[in-house]
């Protein structure tokens, strides 16, 4: 009995009157459609799913299905890790009411998703009504993700102000920062409330880099959207592209050649390596350890150059394609030797670097007990990836929902308990070692010749998830095809969207000068969050 | 401490000698598509394969005095993300060169066009085309003579900025890919500070804005304010396909398109993203152009 069958039986027994089950084209997705009369019990059902199945909220996907079904649908995706199953609860929304109950009271992690839905679709998850994605100069009644909103509409600016949470009291000051920051990083606005040095509260306004990426894909050919996926978050180009490709491949039930699976896995780990090492360097730079930073940045440059030698692009653009990969990376002895020798160089120097760091008390002093994200907060906010694993939350899609070559690698997640900057630093250090091991292990395997499955025509109005564990955390995409087999709806969930709130909790009580290093230790994507 | 010193001696000097010595891109580098317009007879096949609209095939420009179908094929390196899809769709007429197009001061220098008409076999036949080589201009000359470039730039920087140029980087909505490469300029290999160029924290300290795009609707006011806050005289360099034209994101409710839709731009650096050496070269070009600026 598959996990899908097992849960079908349980759900039918408990909620036969409320939920109608159907399966998607992908074997580990189970869709449960909520009867419109029971919309009021949505929060309770979500809570029951989480509690009785040990499920975890992954993402929320509003879809304008007025053309097909004369209503909106909101899909709540839950992961049941032990069983490798995604349970997807589907709630109908009446276009005349545009409202459904909020599940945030039970599942805090859904809060930002609901607010973004309110902004982009005009569907209110009552009473979670505050703006998130739309800036104050955006008119109230305009919702860009509706099908009858034209992509190229010029939307007028209206007057409005940011709705920050005020902190009042004697000696409390506000420090506004951004959107143009002091360093070479992405834009976002932070509002610190401080009393002396310690931060009492951090509010933020993001979505400065909102580019309408999800909307841009609608109606386009699936093969073209790969290039858009590469540009969701520049440092996770390959991971996003593979997550997107996985959606299409699962919709079309494509068989991906073994060799493409191996190459994809190697490249994902290459992306993890260069970013983790770059982050280690950036953290060291922010605490003033210049020699460590310079060493790490040199290593990162070596890895980006290796990317360029193997794929023709330093950030791995152009490698992912529907059904597989564009070119081989391990086809000659010379290339394999280059990979091996570069990685062994990197490993040697990186190990030495970490040894210096661990014996330099002035560095450790800045990293330890700084910016603590407690395990309780991480769980409640639904933190993912490095940030979650550093707070003792054992969460890694590579093991929980094995994909690509990870099922064959007996992957174990790197978990640290501290929750501070140092814990996030150590998770990265351990994952660097692990990535090198994974790449070397996969490199020795012979895995056939074919690089990609033949192209397939996509069925109409079909949907599937696609996911990978990117270096920052889990990347989950969801695609529904339109009547012509093109992209009808594309939902992108970047790990940063889960983790930004975790950052604002982690900085509380810390001094303002420690904010840069705490921020760097999370290293969240603005563009991935804003899309 | 001793270990660190020992490692430092063992490592030696890592910094490369750009621009005197330029890195040769490896085989298979995803560079610019080059069209042999004369061999392109398939009409819109390559344009149809292009995900960004950098290649477009516009019909309907009737030749005066004829009744034949006419069309224009346009390749815009300012929109190109160098994905190579056109080459895969029309391999007989398109190749991919192992380099990016050089930075230019004029957007039109990034465009190649050819006009076609249908012959009696209903095949597209070329009428006239731009040459496939670089357009003539200062940037192309500089590109071929790195030594001269290095010397002239040093001179220009020294003369104008007292041996230092301060850059404020502004992300006006990019995917962060360009930022990865701009950050790399400060690593020990490229070490941009050896040119007397520094990244500064505030536009008030800056001589140049290095802007990545597309300019999102939400960043447009901030970009304008940053520009206004930068003291004159100032230079603006637009980075990457998105910075030049909006790239794959184009112009939508959320994106205003290229940087020059909001503030004036002095230099355009194509690429998606342009690598560190391409960025450096573009920044150096921009300085050289300074005296002629209106």
Interface residues (C-beta under 8 A of the other chain):
Chain A: X135 X144 X149 X150 X151 X152 X153 X154 X155 X179 X180 X182 X183 X184 X185 X186 X187 X207 X208 X209 X210 X211 X212 X213 X215 X216 X224 X227 X228 X231 X232 X233 X234 X235 X237 X291 X294 X295 X297 X298 X300 X301 X304 X308 X309 X311 X312 X313 X314 X315 X317 X318 X327 X352 X355 X356 X525 X526 X527
Chain B: X3 X4 X7 X8 X11 X14 X25 X26 X28 X29 X30 X51 X52 X81 X82 X83 X84 X168 X169 X170 X171 X172 X173 X174 X175 X176 X177 X178 X179 X180 X181 X182 X183 X184 X186 X187 X188 X189 X199 X201 X202 X203 X214 X216 X217 X218 X219 X222 X226 X247 X248 X249 X250 X251 X252 X253 X254 X255 X272 X273 X275
